[in-house]
Amino acid sequence: MDLEFRADEDGSTFDQHRFVPFIYAEVSDRVHVASEIEYEHGGEVAGDEETDGEISMEFAPVDVKAADALNFRGGIILSPLGRLNVYHD
């Protein structure tokens, strides 16, 4: 979570830059799921055109264990290398 509070002579402001809950579950011994949902600047506000808030799913893999040495992963996966990771926090 990344929060900012500013107070000056014009008043005070609060901005929730980032809130990222990480959810993980073992569905069975062989199937595991996870998700990372990012809320930026308070998320989206219905009917408010001035907000720059955003809600996005950044990471959502499903792991299926086929054997002790073999695991299959699918879903929304963050790449540890390359262009995508350069722009990711």
Salt bridges, closest charged atoms under 4 A:
ASP2 OD2 - ARG18 NH1 3.96
GLU4 OE2 - ARG6 NE 2.54
GLU4 OE1 - HIS17 NE2 2.45
ASP15 OD2 - HIS17 ND1 3.70
ASP15 OD2 - HIS41 ND1 3.00
GLU38 OE2 - ARG18 NE 3.29
GLU58 OE1 - HIS88 NE2 2.73
ASP63 OD1 - ARG73 NE 2.61
ASP68 OD1 - LYS65 NZ 3.32
ASP89 OD2 - ARG18 NE 3.09
